[in-house]
Each structure stands twice: as structure tokens, then as C-alpha cells.
């Protein structure tokens, strides 16, 4: 088979058998295609040296995190080829991943969260919608794609929870606090008429009655941070980071936070304990009697 045929079959494998999101599938296939185009060697003839030379060629132009992602894509592709019997050994097996530092995401303080919430005008339908979005992101720790795709039929305000479809189409139940519930009820009073049958069950709509995009939510978050005078570089995901960090700072169980965030591995959730630790470490050092 040609590389193009291999890639189409790999795309199908990722989408159907591994149930990956369209964005992830596209990223994996794009990484593999770029690699094959660059090295100019057919998939079945790729060696470890080809992979290492390619990664070395990237080292001066992209971050170590991007290099690690590229290697992960290639490793998945050649694992699939081994599984299909097209090659006997994965050429990435003995290739070392770039060493990554521990990534600590930006986190907002409770005061900054309050300032952003208070900056949203509540005298317009768009303002009520935006406030509800922010309250749900911070109150339930949702990803921006999960917020964009929230459905009215999976919203249980009276019971105090929402059902969320996350990565890999996995469904989880997330608690909904009183403040977020109130904001949602106010928004539902002014929610636009749905544009079509697809939009009828979508919770957050734009002024045309269509599903609000992730880009629109991103722009709204940046705008409200600016209005509130918050100078940190933030995104919708910052509210998710802040949600997890504040819960752990206030004594929430790590496993419970893992379930709410929809993390497959608790190691992913543990990063928020490092953020908390960095705060108290700084406090201790600033007040230690032996400080310089």
C-alpha cells in the first residue's frame, strides 16, 4: 500500500477504534504526513535514524513540547503499522522523548475571578449568556469544547448537576453550584430562538440562534479579563485550572477533582497540587528567618 492509503487507514483507526476527537485525529495525521514528506522515505522503510534526524531538524525551530507531541504521533502511527503486520518493529521504540519541564498553568486568584465575573454587564442577553458561561467554566471546571457543546437535555438545574460529554465522547456527571445555577436560569429566560433543529438542544447560542463557537468563548474571556483589569495571559482553560486549584487549596479530595475534570490519570490532576505547593513554598521562603 502507498503512504496515502496507510494514512487513510490510520485516520479511520484513530477515529473509529480509538474514538479520538476530530481535532486530535487531524493533528496526529498532520504530524505523520509532515514527517513522511520531509524524510522522503516510505513508511515501511523508516528507520530509527530517520526519526532522530527529523526530530533534530526540528529542535531549533519548535519547542520541546511540540517535539514530544510529534514523536508521540509517529510512535502511534508505527505502533499501528506493527499491529497491522506492515512492519515488524516500531522505529520510534529506542528514540528518547525530549525532556520537558513541569508545566504549571496560569491560575487566577479568587479576587481576579470575582473581578471578571463582575465586569460582565447583566442588562443584555449577551451579557447574561457570557456570565453564565463564565460561572459554569469556573463552577464546574469544564473545557471550552464542553461548554460550547452543552445540551439543555443534559442540564439538571433542580438536581444540581450537568451531564458533560468530554474527550473521546466520554460522559461524566459534574456538580453545578448555586451561583452557576442562578446564572443559567437567568440566561435561559433570554436565550435566543434556535436557528435550526441542530441548535434546539444547544444551551449557549449566538445572536443568530446558532451554537456558540469555541473561538467566540475565547474572545469573550480575553475581553472580560481586559475590562476587569486582569493582566495575566488567560484563556477559557484558565478557569478550569483555577477551579481545580481552588478546590484542592480548600481541602477537596484529589480523586474527586479528577472525576470532575474527567482526567483519565490522576497524575494529570496532581499538577494542581504542585501549583498549590509553589504558593506555600514561596510564602515559607519569604518569611523564613534564614532568608537572604
MODELLER restraints for C-alpha pairs under 7 A, 6 or more apart:
rsr = mdl.restraints
at = mdl.atoms
rsr.add(forms.Gaussian(group=physical.xy_distance, feature=features.Distance(at['CA:3:A'], at['CA:42:A']), mean=6.56, stdev=0.5))
rsr.add(forms.Gaussian(group=physical.xy_distance, feature=features.Distance(at['CA:3:A'], at['CA:43:A']), mean=6.32, stdev=0.5))
rsr.add(forms.Gaussian(group=physical.xy_distance, feature=features.Distance(at['CA:7:A'], at['CA:29:A']), mean=6.83, stdev=0.5))
rsr.add(forms.Gaussian(group=physical.xy_distance, feature=features.Distance(at['CA:10:A'], at['CA:77:A']), mean=6.96, stdev=0.5))
rsr.add(forms.Gaussian(group=physical.xy_distance, feature=features.Distance(at['CA:11:A'], at['CA:25:A']), mean=6.40, stdev=0.5))
rsr.add(forms.Gaussian(group=physical.xy_distance, feature=features.Distance(at['CA:11:A'], at['CA:29:A']), mean=6.73, stdev=0.5))
rsr.add(forms.Gaussian(group=physical.xy_distance, feature=features.Distance(at['CA:14:A'], at['CA:20:A']), mean=5.79, stdev=0.5))
rsr.add(forms.Gaussian(group=physical.xy_distance, feature=features.Distance(at['CA:14:A'], at['CA:25:A']), mean=6.18, stdev=0.5))
rsr.add(forms.Gaussian(group=physical.xy_distance, feature=features.Distance(at['CA:15:A'], at['CA:21:A']), mean=6.98, stdev=0.5))
rsr.add(forms.Gaussian(group=physical.xy_distance, feature=features.Distance(at['CA:15:A'], at['CA:25:A']), mean=6.59, stdev=0.5))
rsr.add(forms.Gaussian(group=physical.xy_distance, feature=features.Distance(at['CA:19:A'], at['CA:168:A']), mean=5.44, stdev=0.5))
rsr.add(forms.Gaussian(group=physical.xy_distance, feature=features.Distance(at['CA:20:A'], at['CA:168:A']), mean=5.22, stdev=0.5))
rsr.add(forms.Gaussian(group=physical.xy_distance, feature=features.Distance(at['CA:21:A'], at['CA:167:A']), mean=6.78, stdev=0.5))
rsr.add(forms.Gaussian(group=physical.xy_distance, feature=features.Distance(at['CA:21:A'], at['CA:168:A']), mean=5.93, stdev=0.5))
rsr.add(forms.Gaussian(group=physical.xy_distance, feature=features.Distance(at['CA:28:A'], at['CA:73:A']), mean=5.03, stdev=0.5))
rsr.add(forms.Gaussian(group=physical.xy_distance, feature=features.Distance(at['CA:31:A'], at['CA:70:A']), mean=5.87, stdev=0.5))
rsr.add(forms.Gaussian(group=physical.xy_distance, feature=features.Distance(at['CA:31:A'], at['CA:73:A']), mean=6.38, stdev=0.5))
rsr.add(forms.Gaussian(group=physical.xy_distance, feature=features.Distance(at['CA:32:A'], at['CA:73:A']), mean=6.62, stdev=0.5))
rsr.add(forms.Gaussian(group=physical.xy_distance, feature=features.Distance(at['CA:32:A'], at['CA:74:A']), mean=5.88, stdev=0.5))
rsr.add(forms.Gaussian(group=physical.xy_distance, feature=features.Distance(at['CA:39:A'], at['CA:50:A']), mean=6.82, stdev=0.5))
rsr.add(forms.Gaussian(group=physical.xy_distance, feature=features.Distance(at['CA:44:A'], at['CA:86:A']), mean=6.83, stdev=0.5))
rsr.add(forms.Gaussian(group=physical.xy_distance, feature=features.Distance(at['CA:44:A'], at['CA:87:A']), mean=6.04, stdev=0.5))
rsr.add(forms.Gaussian(group=physical.xy_distance, feature=features.Distance(at['CA:46:A'], at['CA:91:A']), mean=6.78, stdev=0.5))
rsr.add(forms.Gaussian(group=physical.xy_distance, feature=features.Distance(at['CA:47:A'], at['CA:91:A']), mean=5.26, stdev=0.5))
rsr.add(forms.Gaussian(group=physical.xy_distance, feature=features.Distance(at['CA:48:A'], at['CA:91:A']), mean=4.57, stdev=0.5))
rsr.add(forms.Gaussian(group=physical.xy_distance, feature=features.Distance(at['CA:48:A'], at['CA:92:A']), mean=5.95, stdev=0.5))
rsr.add(forms.Gaussian(group=physical.xy_distance, feature=features.Distance(at['CA:48:A'], at['CA:95:A']), mean=6.96, stdev=0.5))
rsr.add(forms.Gaussian(group=physical.xy_distance, feature=features.Distance(at['CA:51:A'], at['CA:92:A']), mean=6.85, stdev=0.5))
rsr.add(forms.Gaussian(group=physical.xy_distance, feature=features.Distance(at['CA:52:A'], at['CA:95:A']), mean=6.79, stdev=0.5))
rsr.add(forms.Gaussian(group=physical.xy_distance, feature=features.Distance(at['CA:55:A'], at['CA:67:A']), mean=6.58, stdev=0.5))
rsr.add(forms.Gaussian(group=physical.xy_distance, feature=features.Distance(at['CA:64:A'], at['CA:98:A']), mean=5.79, stdev=0.5))
rsr.add(forms.Gaussian(group=physical.xy_distance, feature=features.Distance(at['CA:64:A'], at['CA:100:A']), mean=6.56, stdev=0.5))
rsr.add(forms.Gaussian(group=physical.xy_distance, feature=features.Distance(at['CA:65:A'], at['CA:100:A']), mean=6.66, stdev=0.5))
rsr.add(forms.Gaussian(group=physical.xy_distance, feature=features.Distance(at['CA:67:A'], at['CA:98:A']), mean=6.93, stdev=0.5))
rsr.add(forms.Gaussian(group=physical.xy_distance, feature=features.Distance(at['CA:68:A'], at['CA:97:A']), mean=5.76, stdev=0.5))
rsr.add(forms.Gaussian(group=physical.xy_distance, feature=features.Distance(at['CA:68:A'], at['CA:98:A']), mean=5.91, stdev=0.5))
rsr.add(forms.Gaussian(group=physical.xy_distance, feature=features.Distance(at['CA:75:A'], at['CA:92:A']), mean=5.60, stdev=0.5))
rsr.add(forms.Gaussian(group=physical.xy_distance, feature=features.Distance(at['CA:78:A'], at['CA:90:A']), mean=5.36, stdev=0.5))
rsr.add(forms.Gaussian(group=physical.xy_distance, feature=features.Distance(at['CA:79:A'], at['CA:90:A']), mean=5.98, stdev=0.5))
rsr.add(forms.Gaussian(group=physical.xy_distance, feature=features.Distance(at['CA:81:A'], at['CA:87:A']), mean=5.94, stdev=0.5))
rsr.add(forms.Gaussian(group=physical.xy_distance, feature=features.Distance(at['CA:82:A'], at['CA:88:A']), mean=5.64, stdev=0.5))
rsr.add(forms.Gaussian(group=physical.xy_distance, feature=features.Distance(at['CA:82:A'], at['CA:89:A']), mean=6.26, stdev=0.5))
rsr.add(forms.Gaussian(group=physical.xy_distance, feature=features.Distance(at['CA:82:A'], at['CA:90:A']), mean=6.65, stdev=0.5))
rsr.add(forms.Gaussian(group=physical.xy_distance, feature=features.Distance(at['CA:104:A'], at['CA:271:A']), mean=7.00, stdev=0.5))
rsr.add(forms.Gaussian(group=physical.xy_distance, feature=features.Distance(at['CA:104:A'], at['CA:275:A']), mean=6.42, stdev=0.5))
rsr.add(forms.Gaussian(group=physical.xy_distance, feature=features.Distance(at['CA:105:A'], at['CA:241:A']), mean=6.88, stdev=0.5))
rsr.add(forms.Gaussian(group=physical.xy_distance, feature=features.Distance(at['CA:106:A'], at['CA:238:A']), mean=6.27, stdev=0.5))
rsr.add(forms.Gaussian(group=physical.xy_distance, feature=features.Distance(at['CA:107:A'], at['CA:238:A']), mean=6.01, stdev=0.5))
rsr.add(forms.Gaussian(group=physical.xy_distance, feature=features.Distance(at['CA:107:A'], at['CA:241:A']), mean=5.99, stdev=0.5))
rsr.add(forms.Gaussian(group=physical.xy_distance, feature=features.Distance(at['CA:107:A'], at['CA:242:A']), mean=4.97, stdev=0.5))
rsr.add(forms.Gaussian(group=physical.xy_distance, feature=features.Distance(at['CA:108:A'], at['CA:242:A']), mean=5.70, stdev=0.5))
rsr.add(forms.Gaussian(group=physical.xy_distance, feature=features.Distance(at['CA:112:A'], at['CA:230:A']), mean=6.66, stdev=0.5))
rsr.add(forms.Gaussian(group=physical.xy_distance, feature=features.Distance(at['CA:115:A'], at['CA:228:A']), mean=5.54, stdev=0.5))
rsr.add(forms.Gaussian(group=physical.xy_distance, feature=features.Distance(at['CA:116:A'], at['CA:224:A']), mean=5.91, stdev=0.5))
rsr.add(forms.Gaussian(group=physical.xy_distance, feature=features.Distance(at['CA:116:A'], at['CA:225:A']), mean=5.70, stdev=0.5))
rsr.add(forms.Gaussian(group=physical.xy_distance, feature=features.Distance(at['CA:116:A'], at['CA:228:A']), mean=5.19, stdev=0.5))
rsr.add(forms.Gaussian(group=physical.xy_distance, feature=features.Distance(at['CA:117:A'], at['CA:131:A']), mean=6.49, stdev=0.5))
rsr.add(forms.Gaussian(group=physical.xy_distance, feature=features.Distance(at['CA:119:A'], at['CA:224:A']), mean=6.37, stdev=0.5))
rsr.add(forms.Gaussian(group=physical.xy_distance, feature=features.Distance(at['CA:119:A'], at['CA:227:A']), mean=6.38, stdev=0.5))
rsr.add(forms.Gaussian(group=physical.xy_distance, feature=features.Distance(at['CA:119:A'], at['CA:228:A']), mean=5.54, stdev=0.5))
rsr.add(forms.Gaussian(group=physical.xy_distance, feature=features.Distance(at['CA:120:A'], at['CA:127:A']), mean=5.88, stdev=0.5))
rsr.add(forms.Gaussian(group=physical.xy_distance, feature=features.Distance(at['CA:120:A'], at['CA:131:A']), mean=6.19, stdev=0.5))
rsr.add(forms.Gaussian(group=physical.xy_distance, feature=features.Distance(at['CA:120:A'], at['CA:224:A']), mean=6.80, stdev=0.5))
rsr.add(forms.Gaussian(group=physical.xy_distance, feature=features.Distance(at['CA:121:A'], at['CA:127:A']), mean=5.18, stdev=0.5))
rsr.add(forms.Gaussian(group=physical.xy_distance, feature=features.Distance(at['CA:122:A'], at['CA:128:A']), mean=5.26, stdev=0.5))
rsr.add(forms.Gaussian(group=physical.xy_distance, feature=features.Distance(at['CA:125:A'], at['CA:190:A']), mean=5.73, stdev=0.5))
rsr.add(forms.Gaussian(group=physical.xy_distance, feature=features.Distance(at['CA:128:A'], at['CA:186:A']), mean=6.74, stdev=0.5))
rsr.add(forms.Gaussian(group=physical.xy_distance, feature=features.Distance(at['CA:128:A'], at['CA:187:A']), mean=5.18, stdev=0.5))
rsr.add(forms.Gaussian(group=physical.xy_distance, feature=features.Distance(at['CA:129:A'], at['CA:187:A']), mean=5.31, stdev=0.5))
rsr.add(forms.Gaussian(group=physical.xy_distance, feature=features.Distance(at['CA:131:A'], at['CA:183:A']), mean=6.73, stdev=0.5))
rsr.add(forms.Gaussian(group=physical.xy_distance, feature=features.Distance(at['CA:132:A'], at['CA:180:A']), mean=6.45, stdev=0.5))
rsr.add(forms.Gaussian(group=physical.xy_distance, feature=features.Distance(at['CA:132:A'], at['CA:183:A']), mean=4.80, stdev=0.5))
rsr.add(forms.Gaussian(group=physical.xy_distance, feature=features.Distance(at['CA:132:A'], at['CA:184:A']), mean=5.28, stdev=0.5))
rsr.add(forms.Gaussian(group=physical.xy_distance, feature=features.Distance(at['CA:132:A'], at['CA:187:A']), mean=6.67, stdev=0.5))
rsr.add(forms.Gaussian(group=physical.xy_distance, feature=features.Distance(at['CA:135:A'], at['CA:180:A']), mean=4.93, stdev=0.5))
rsr.add(forms.Gaussian(group=physical.xy_distance, feature=features.Distance(at['CA:136:A'], at['CA:180:A']), mean=5.49, stdev=0.5))
rsr.add(forms.Gaussian(group=physical.xy_distance, feature=features.Distance(at['CA:137:A'], at['CA:239:A']), mean=5.94, stdev=0.5))
rsr.add(forms.Gaussian(group=physical.xy_distance, feature=features.Distance(at['CA:137:A'], at['CA:240:A']), mean=6.30, stdev=0.5))
rsr.add(forms.Gaussian(group=physical.xy_distance, feature=features.Distance(at['CA:138:A'], at['CA:239:A']), mean=4.98, stdev=0.5))
rsr.add(forms.Gaussian(group=physical.xy_distance, feature=features.Distance(at['CA:138:A'], at['CA:240:A']), mean=6.00, stdev=0.5))
rsr.add(forms.Gaussian(group=physical.xy_distance, feature=features.Distance(at['CA:138:A'], at['CA:243:A']), mean=5.36, stdev=0.5))
rsr.add(forms.Gaussian(group=physical.xy_distance, feature=features.Distance(at['CA:139:A'], at['CA:176:A']), mean=6.64, stdev=0.5))
rsr.add(forms.Gaussian(group=physical.xy_distance, feature=features.Distance(at['CA:139:A'], at['CA:177:A']), mean=6.22, stdev=0.5))
rsr.add(forms.Gaussian(group=physical.xy_distance, feature=features.Distance(at['CA:139:A'], at['CA:180:A']), mean=6.26, stdev=0.5))
rsr.add(forms.Gaussian(group=physical.xy_distance, feature=features.Distance(at['CA:139:A'], at['CA:243:A']), mean=6.75, stdev=0.5))
rsr.add(forms.Gaussian(group=physical.xy_distance, feature=features.Distance(at['CA:140:A'], at['CA:174:A']), mean=6.37, stdev=0.5))
rsr.add(forms.Gaussian(group=physical.xy_distance, feature=features.Distance(at['CA:140:A'], at['CA:175:A']), mean=6.43, stdev=0.5))
rsr.add(forms.Gaussian(group=physical.xy_distance, feature=features.Distance(at['CA:140:A'], at['CA:176:A']), mean=6.15, stdev=0.5))
rsr.add(forms.Gaussian(group=physical.xy_distance, feature=features.Distance(at['CA:141:A'], at['CA:239:A']), mean=6.80, stdev=0.5))
rsr.add(forms.Gaussian(group=physical.xy_distance, feature=features.Distance(at['CA:141:A'], at['CA:240:A']), mean=4.29, stdev=0.5))
rsr.add(forms.Gaussian(group=physical.xy_distance, feature=features.Distance(at['CA:141:A'], at['CA:243:A']), mean=5.56, stdev=0.5))
rsr.add(forms.Gaussian(group=physical.xy_distance, feature=features.Distance(at['CA:141:A'], at['CA:244:A']), mean=6.97, stdev=0.5))
rsr.add(forms.Gaussian(group=physical.xy_distance, feature=features.Distance(at['CA:141:A'], at['CA:261:A']), mean=6.20, stdev=0.5))
rsr.add(forms.Gaussian(group=physical.xy_distance, feature=features.Distance(at['CA:142:A'], at['CA:240:A']), mean=6.09, stdev=0.5))
rsr.add(forms.Gaussian(group=physical.xy_distance, feature=features.Distance(at['CA:142:A'], at['CA:261:A']), mean=6.96, stdev=0.5))
rsr.add(forms.Gaussian(group=physical.xy_distance, feature=features.Distance(at['CA:143:A'], at['CA:237:A']), mean=6.33, stdev=0.5))
rsr.add(forms.Gaussian(group=physical.xy_distance, feature=features.Distance(at['CA:143:A'], at['CA:240:A']), mean=6.81, stdev=0.5))
rsr.add(forms.Gaussian(group=physical.xy_distance, feature=features.Distance(at['CA:144:A'], at['CA:214:A']), mean=6.10, stdev=0.5))
rsr.add(forms.Gaussian(group=physical.xy_distance, feature=features.Distance(at['CA:144:A'], at['CA:236:A']), mean=6.02, stdev=0.5))
rsr.add(forms.Gaussian(group=physical.xy_distance, feature=features.Distance(at['CA:144:A'], at['CA:237:A']), mean=6.83, stdev=0.5))
rsr.add(forms.Gaussian(group=physical.xy_distance, feature=features.Distance(at['CA:145:A'], at['CA:214:A']), mean=6.16, stdev=0.5))
rsr.add(forms.Gaussian(group=physical.xy_distance, feature=features.Distance(at['CA:146:A'], at['CA:164:A']), mean=6.67, stdev=0.5))
rsr.add(forms.Gaussian(group=physical.xy_distance, feature=features.Distance(at['CA:146:A'], at['CA:165:A']), mean=6.58, stdev=0.5))
rsr.add(forms.Gaussian(group=physical.xy_distance, feature=features.Distance(at['CA:146:A'], at['CA:166:A']), mean=6.12, stdev=0.5))
rsr.add(forms.Gaussian(group=physical.xy_distance, feature=features.Distance(at['CA:148:A'], at['CA:204:A']), mean=6.66, stdev=0.5))
rsr.add(forms.Gaussian(group=physical.xy_distance, feature=features.Distance(at['CA:148:A'], at['CA:212:A']), mean=5.94, stdev=0.5))
rsr.add(forms.Gaussian(group=physical.xy_distance, feature=features.Distance(at['CA:148:A'], at['CA:213:A']), mean=6.08, stdev=0.5))
rsr.add(forms.Gaussian(group=physical.xy_distance, feature=features.Distance(at['CA:148:A'], at['CA:214:A']), mean=6.06, stdev=0.5))
rsr.add(forms.Gaussian(group=physical.xy_distance, feature=features.Distance(at['CA:149:A'], at['CA:202:A']), mean=6.51, stdev=0.5))
rsr.add(forms.Gaussian(group=physical.xy_distance, feature=features.Distance(at['CA:150:A'], at['CA:164:A']), mean=6.90, stdev=0.5))
rsr.add(forms.Gaussian(group=physical.xy_distance, feature=features.Distance(at['CA:150:A'], at['CA:202:A']), mean=6.02, stdev=0.5))
rsr.add(forms.Gaussian(group=physical.xy_distance, feature=features.Distance(at['CA:150:A'], at['CA:203:A']), mean=5.60, stdev=0.5))
rsr.add(forms.Gaussian(group=physical.xy_distance, feature=features.Distance(at['CA:151:A'], at['CA:201:A']), mean=5.24, stdev=0.5))
rsr.add(forms.Gaussian(group=physical.xy_distance, feature=features.Distance(at['CA:151:A'], at['CA:202:A']), mean=4.63, stdev=0.5))
rsr.add(forms.Gaussian(group=physical.xy_distance, feature=features.Distance(at['CA:151:A'], at['CA:203:A']), mean=5.14, stdev=0.5))
rsr.add(forms.Gaussian(group=physical.xy_distance, feature=features.Distance(at['CA:152:A'], at['CA:201:A']), mean=5.31, stdev=0.5))
rsr.add(forms.Gaussian(group=physical.xy_distance, feature=features.Distance(at['CA:152:A'], at['CA:202:A']), mean=6.13, stdev=0.5))
rsr.add(forms.Gaussian(group=physical.xy_distance, feature=features.Distance(at['CA:152:A'], at['CA:203:A']), mean=5.26, stdev=0.5))
rsr.add(forms.Gaussian(group=physical.xy_distance, feature=features.Distance(at['CA:153:A'], at['CA:201:A']), mean=6.51, stdev=0.5))
rsr.add(forms.Gaussian(group=physical.xy_distance, feature=features.Distance(at['CA:154:A'], at['CA:162:A']), mean=5.92, stdev=0.5))
rsr.add(forms.Gaussian(group=physical.xy_distance, feature=features.Distance(at['CA:154:A'], at['CA:163:A']), mean=5.14, stdev=0.5))
rsr.add(forms.Gaussian(group=physical.xy_distance, feature=features.Distance(at['CA:155:A'], at['CA:161:A']), mean=6.90, stdev=0.5))
rsr.add(forms.Gaussian(group=physical.xy_distance, feature=features.Distance(at['CA:155:A'], at['CA:162:A']), mean=4.74, stdev=0.5))
rsr.add(forms.Gaussian(group=physical.xy_distance, feature=features.Distance(at['CA:155:A'], at['CA:163:A']), mean=6.50, stdev=0.5))
rsr.add(forms.Gaussian(group=physical.xy_distance, feature=features.Distance(at['CA:156:A'], at['CA:162:A']), mean=5.58, stdev=0.5))
rsr.add(forms.Gaussian(group=physical.xy_distance, feature=features.Distance(at['CA:157:A'], at['CA:181:A']), mean=5.98, stdev=0.5))
rsr.add(forms.Gaussian(group=physical.xy_distance, feature=features.Distance(at['CA:160:A'], at['CA:175:A']), mean=5.97, stdev=0.5))
rsr.add(forms.Gaussian(group=physical.xy_distance, feature=features.Distance(at['CA:160:A'], at['CA:176:A']), mean=4.96, stdev=0.5))
rsr.add(forms.Gaussian(group=physical.xy_distance, feature=features.Distance(at['CA:160:A'], at['CA:177:A']), mean=6.62, stdev=0.5))
rsr.add(forms.Gaussian(group=physical.xy_distance, feature=features.Distance(at['CA:161:A'], at['CA:173:A']), mean=6.70, stdev=0.5))
rsr.add(forms.Gaussian(group=physical.xy_distance, feature=features.Distance(at['CA:161:A'], at['CA:174:A']), mean=5.52, stdev=0.5))
rsr.add(forms.Gaussian(group=physical.xy_distance, feature=features.Distance(at['CA:161:A'], at['CA:175:A']), mean=4.23, stdev=0.5))
rsr.add(forms.Gaussian(group=physical.xy_distance, feature=features.Distance(at['CA:161:A'], at['CA:176:A']), mean=4.56, stdev=0.5))
rsr.add(forms.Gaussian(group=physical.xy_distance, feature=features.Distance(at['CA:162:A'], at['CA:173:A']), mean=5.88, stdev=0.5))
rsr.add(forms.Gaussian(group=physical.xy_distance, feature=features.Distance(at['CA:162:A'], at['CA:174:A']), mean=5.41, stdev=0.5))
rsr.add(forms.Gaussian(group=physical.xy_distance, feature=features.Distance(at['CA:162:A'], at['CA:175:A']), mean=6.44, stdev=0.5))
rsr.add(forms.Gaussian(group=physical.xy_distance, feature=features.Distance(at['CA:162:A'], at['CA:176:A']), mean=6.49, stdev=0.5))
rsr.add(forms.Gaussian(group=physical.xy_distance, feature=features.Distance(at['CA:163:A'], at['CA:171:A']), mean=6.71, stdev=0.5))
rsr.add(forms.Gaussian(group=physical.xy_distance, feature=features.Distance(at['CA:163:A'], at['CA:172:A']), mean=5.75, stdev=0.5))
rsr.add(forms.Gaussian(group=physical.xy_distance, feature=features.Distance(at['CA:163:A'], at['CA:173:A']), mean=4.63, stdev=0.5))
rsr.add(forms.Gaussian(group=physical.xy_distance, feature=features.Distance(at['CA:163:A'], at['CA:174:A']), mean=6.29, stdev=0.5))
rsr.add(forms.Gaussian(group=physical.xy_distance, feature=features.Distance(at['CA:164:A'], at['CA:171:A']), mean=5.46, stdev=0.5))
rsr.add(forms.Gaussian(group=physical.xy_distance, feature=features.Distance(at['CA:164:A'], at['CA:172:A']), mean=5.39, stdev=0.5))
rsr.add(forms.Gaussian(group=physical.xy_distance, feature=features.Distance(at['CA:164:A'], at['CA:173:A']), mean=6.28, stdev=0.5))
rsr.add(forms.Gaussian(group=physical.xy_distance, feature=features.Distance(at['CA:165:A'], at['CA:171:A']), mean=4.44, stdev=0.5))
rsr.add(forms.Gaussian(group=physical.xy_distance, feature=features.Distance(at['CA:165:A'], at['CA:172:A']), mean=6.66, stdev=0.5))
rsr.add(forms.Gaussian(group=physical.xy_distance, feature=features.Distance(at['CA:174:A'], at['CA:260:A']), mean=5.60, stdev=0.5))
rsr.add(forms.Gaussian(group=physical.xy_distance, feature=features.Distance(at['CA:192:A'], at['CA:205:A']), mean=6.79, stdev=0.5))
rsr.add(forms.Gaussian(group=physical.xy_distance, feature=features.Distance(at['CA:192:A'], at['CA:207:A']), mean=6.59, stdev=0.5))
rsr.add(forms.Gaussian(group=physical.xy_distance, feature=features.Distance(at['CA:192:A'], at['CA:209:A']), mean=5.53, stdev=0.5))
rsr.add(forms.Gaussian(group=physical.xy_distance, feature=features.Distance(at['CA:193:A'], at['CA:209:A']), mean=5.58, stdev=0.5))
rsr.add(forms.Gaussian(group=physical.xy_distance, feature=features.Distance(at['CA:194:A'], at['CA:200:A']), mean=5.19, stdev=0.5))
rsr.add(forms.Gaussian(group=physical.xy_distance, feature=features.Distance(at['CA:194:A'], at['CA:209:A']), mean=4.37, stdev=0.5))
rsr.add(forms.Gaussian(group=physical.xy_distance, feature=features.Distance(at['CA:194:A'], at['CA:210:A']), mean=6.35, stdev=0.5))
rsr.add(forms.Gaussian(group=physical.xy_distance, feature=features.Distance(at['CA:195:A'], at['CA:208:A']), mean=6.52, stdev=0.5))
rsr.add(forms.Gaussian(group=physical.xy_distance, feature=features.Distance(at['CA:195:A'], at['CA:209:A']), mean=4.51, stdev=0.5))
rsr.add(forms.Gaussian(group=physical.xy_distance, feature=features.Distance(at['CA:195:A'], at['CA:210:A']), mean=5.56, stdev=0.5))
rsr.add(forms.Gaussian(group=physical.xy_distance, feature=features.Distance(at['CA:199:A'], at['CA:210:A']), mean=5.70, stdev=0.5))
rsr.add(forms.Gaussian(group=physical.xy_distance, feature=features.Distance(at['CA:199:A'], at['CA:211:A']), mean=6.10, stdev=0.5))
rsr.add(forms.Gaussian(group=physical.xy_distance, feature=features.Distance(at['CA:202:A'], at['CA:211:A']), mean=6.29, stdev=0.5))
rsr.add(forms.Gaussian(group=physical.xy_distance, feature=features.Distance(at['CA:204:A'], at['CA:211:A']), mean=6.24, stdev=0.5))
rsr.add(forms.Gaussian(group=physical.xy_distance, feature=features.Distance(at['CA:204:A'], at['CA:212:A']), mean=5.85, stdev=0.5))
rsr.add(forms.Gaussian(group=physical.xy_distance, feature=features.Distance(at['CA:205:A'], at['CA:211:A']), mean=4.68, stdev=0.5))
rsr.add(forms.Gaussian(group=physical.xy_distance, feature=features.Distance(at['CA:205:A'], at['CA:212:A']), mean=4.94, stdev=0.5))
rsr.add(forms.Gaussian(group=physical.xy_distance, feature=features.Distance(at['CA:206:A'], at['CA:212:A']), mean=5.20, stdev=0.5))
rsr.add(forms.Gaussian(group=physical.xy_distance, feature=features.Distance(at['CA:218:A'], at['CA:235:A']), mean=6.10, stdev=0.5))
rsr.add(forms.Gaussian(group=physical.xy_distance, feature=features.Distance(at['CA:218:A'], at['CA:236:A']), mean=5.88, stdev=0.5))
rsr.add(forms.Gaussian(group=physical.xy_distance, feature=features.Distance(at['CA:221:A'], at['CA:235:A']), mean=6.38, stdev=0.5))
rsr.add(forms.Gaussian(group=physical.xy_distance, feature=features.Distance(at['CA:221:A'], at['CA:236:A']), mean=6.27, stdev=0.5))
rsr.add(forms.Gaussian(group=physical.xy_distance, feature=features.Distance(at['CA:222:A'], at['CA:234:A']), mean=6.85, stdev=0.5))
rsr.add(forms.Gaussian(group=physical.xy_distance, feature=features.Distance(at['CA:222:A'], at['CA:235:A']), mean=6.63, stdev=0.5))
rsr.add(forms.Gaussian(group=physical.xy_distance, feature=features.Distance(at['CA:244:A'], at['CA:257:A']), mean=6.58, stdev=0.5))
rsr.add(forms.Gaussian(group=physical.xy_distance, feature=features.Distance(at['CA:244:A'], at['CA:272:A']), mean=6.63, stdev=0.5))
rsr.add(forms.Gaussian(group=physical.xy_distance, feature=features.Distance(at['CA:245:A'], at['CA:272:A']), mean=5.34, stdev=0.5))
rsr.add(forms.Gaussian(group=physical.xy_distance, feature=features.Distance(at['CA:245:A'], at['CA:276:A']), mean=6.74, stdev=0.5))
rsr.add(forms.Gaussian(group=physical.xy_distance, feature=features.Distance(at['CA:249:A'], at['CA:276:A']), mean=6.52, stdev=0.5))
rsr.add(forms.Gaussian(group=physical.xy_distance, feature=features.Distance(at['CA:258:A'], at['CA:266:A']), mean=6.12, stdev=0.5))
rsr.add(forms.Gaussian(group=physical.xy_distance, feature=features.Distance(at['CA:258:A'], at['CA:269:A']), mean=5.71, stdev=0.5))
rsr.add(forms.Gaussian(group=physical.xy_distance, feature=features.Distance(at['CA:263:A'], at['CA:269:A']), mean=6.78, stdev=0.5))
rsr.add(forms.Gaussian(group=physical.xy_distance, feature=features.Distance(at['CA:285:A'], at['CA:291:A']), mean=6.58, stdev=0.5))
